[in-house]
Amino acid sequence: MTARESKPLLGWRVLVPRGGKWGDGVAATLRSYGAVPVIAPMINFASSENARELSDALKRLESGNFDWLVITSATTVDVLMSQQVTVPPSTRIAAVGETTGAALALAGYRVDFVPEGDNSARGLVKEWPASDISGRVLIPQSDIAEPTLVAGLAKLGLDVEFVAAYRTVGVPVAEHVAADVASGRIRAVLLTSGSVARQVQAQLAPLPEDTVLAAIGPRTAFDARAAGITVHLIAESRSVAALVEVLVEYAIAEQERND
């Protein structure tokens, strides 16, 4: 087996737009395929501007005022942990996606429902248990979250309350990273959310024609296109494994065409 066959991303510099444990994990996976990951966080999370509103909602949650708590991201799990929130046994917890469900479990929260077919807000609404279309639901999300989840569950007949759990803010990339993207030294950019896609467009556009942009799931691809970005690859699910896999498959196909 040649180096190219065992390391299909050999020579590829890939922009990883998030840091922390997530970014380190993606970087390690990319390295296993021969890529050179460039970690350059493009978004960060800050406290909600209305801390009192969030605190009030979480207190009512702990008091058992909600039948369901819907969690859409690991960042929201971090908020629950920082606020030392205890979810009462009477309140069931739904997670949008396996990654969020794993973050909840790791933090010591039980998970009662995760959509199986589509790890997105739309998937959660589509697969919502038909026996639970009444009751009160609390959805703590980013301040710029799309209304898909709130509107979808409300349409099913649930009494839904949204509260901003945190703010999503852009982070400027280093000048040398922007220069590497502009020159084409960065072979691929990972689009991990609509927020990241908007930052890529604002900070790095126009990108070289040969730069491959890979989106983590159809929803992120939709948001990226809405931001004016051409998406070349779309992972079938919102998982790191699927995102890297679609990039590896592209690299292998490209090599075969060139041979």
N, C-alpha and C positions, 0 to 999 in steps of 0.2 A: 504493500500500500504506500503510495506516494504521500509527501507532506500535504499536497493540495487535497488529496482524497480524505486524509484524516483531519485536516484543518481547512475546511472549505472557505473560511473567512480570512485566511492568511493574507496579511497585507492590508486588510480593511481597517480604517480608522472609523469608529462608530461613535457618534455623539449620544451620550446618555444624559437626558435633560433633568434628571432628579438625582439627589445625593442621598446621604444617610444609608441605612441598612438596605433599603430597596435598591438604590444605585449601586452599592457594593455587590449585591447579589447578582444584578444584571451584568455588571462588569466581569464578575467571575465566570458567569455562563458564557459570555462573549469570548473571553480568553481561552476557554476550553475548546473553542472552534478556531482559534488562531487570530482572532481580531484584536485590535488595540483599542480598548474603550477609552473615550475621553469624557470624563464625568464633569458636566457643567450645568449645575442646577439653574433652571430658568424660572421656577416658581418657588414660593415659600408660603408659609401659613402664619398668620398673625391672629391675635385675639379678636374676638368679635367686638365691633364698635359699641354694641348695646349689651354690655356685660350683665346688667340688671335683668333684662328680658330673658337672657339665656339662663341665668341663675334661677329665676322664677319658674321657668319651664322645667328645669331639672329637679327642682324641689317638688313640683307637682307630680313629676314622674315618680320620684321616690315615695310619694304619698299614695301611689296607686291610682292616680287619676286617668291613666291611659291603659288601654287594652293591648296596644302594640307600640313598640319602639322600632323604627326602621332606620338602619345604619347603612350609609352608602359608601363609606371610605374608612381606611385605617386611620386617617387623620381625625375623624370624628371619635374613633375609639380612644385616641390619645386625649381628646378633650374630656371624655367621660372619666378616664383614669386620673387626669390632672384635677378634676373636680371631685374625685373620690365618690362617684355616683354609684349607689346601690340600686339595682333594678329589682323591684319586688317580684315574688313568684307569680303574682297574678298578671303581670305584664309579659307578653311574649315578645321575642326579639326576631326581627327579620333582617337579613343581610343581603345587600346587592352584590352577589358574586362570592366565589370561594375565597378569594384573597381577603375580603372584608370579614367573612365568616371566620377565617383562620386567625385574624387579628383579634376578633372578639373572644374566641376560645383561649388564645394565648393570654389575654388580659383577665381571664376568669369569668367571662360572661357566657351564658349558655346561648345557643343559637337554635331557634325553633323552626325557621324557614329560610331556605336559600333557593332561588330559582334554578332549575336544572338545565334548561335549554338555552337560555340567554342571560348572561351575567351583566345585565344592564337594568336601568330603571324601567324601561319598557318591558323587559323580560319579567321583572318582579310583578308588575301590574298584570301582565298577561297570565302569569301562573299563580296569582294570588288565590289562596284556598276559597273555593266557592262557599264553604260553610262559614266563612268569616268576613261577610260583607256589611257588617255593622260594628259600631264601637268607635272609640277614640284612638287616634294614631298620632304619635309625635315623631316628626322628622327633623332632626338637627342636621343641617347641611352647610356647605359653603355659602357665603353671601351672594355668590354669582351662580348658584346652581340653577340649572334649567328647571322650569315648572312641571316637567313631564311627570314626575313621581307624584307630586302633590295633586295635580289635576287628575291624573289617572286613577288614584285611589279614591279621590272625592267622587269621581264619576261612578265608581262601583257602589257608592253609598256610604262610605266611611266618613267619619268626622275627623278631618285631617288638620293638624296644626304644624306649621313650619316655624322653625326658629334658626337664626343664623348662629352656627356654632363656632365659626372661624372665618377669617378673610383670606382670600387667595390673592397674593401680590406677586408681581413680576420681579425677577432678579436679573440684572444686567450680566451678560457673560463677559469673560475677560477678553481684552482686545485681541490677544493671540489666538483665542478660540474662534472669534468672529473672522479673523484673517484666514485661518485654516479652512473655515467653511467657504469663504469667498473664493479662495484659490483652488478649491476642489480637493484639498488634502483630506478633508473629512468625506469619506465615501458614502456614509449613510447617517441619517438622523432618525432617532426613535421618537415618535409622537405618542406620548403616554396619556394625554388627556386633551380636551378642547382648550383648556387654559394654556397648556404647553404649546399647542399649535398656534395659538394667537401670539404668544411670545416669539415663536420662531418666525412668524410672518413680520412682526414688528421689528425684531432685532437683526434678523439674518437675511431677509428677502432683499433682492432676488437671489435665489440659490442657483448654483451651476446646474446645467441640464443633466449632468451625469450623477448628481447627488440623489441617492435613493431615500425616499421618505416612507417609513413603515409605521402604520397606525395600529394601536392595540385595540382592535375591535371595530365593528361597523359604526358605532356611535361616534367614536373619536375621529374616524375617517370623515364622517358627515360634518362634524364640527370643523375639522381642518379645511375641508373644501369650502365651507361657508366663510372661512377666514381668508380664502384666496390661495390656499396651498394645493399643489398637485400631489395627490397621494398615489404612490406606486404599488405599495403592498399593504394588505389588510389582514391582520391575524384574525382567525375565526372566533377566538374567545379573548376575554380580557385577562390574559395571564402572561407572565414573563416567558414561560416555555413556548407558548404559541407565537409570541412576538419574535423571539430569536429564531424559532423554527422556520418561519416564513422568510426571514432574511437569509438563513442558511440555504433553503431551497432555491431562492433566487440566485445566490452566488454559484451554486452547483449548476443550475441551468445555464447561467451566463458562461461558465467555464466550458461546458459541453458545446455551446454554440461557437466558442472561439477555437476549440480544438480541431 
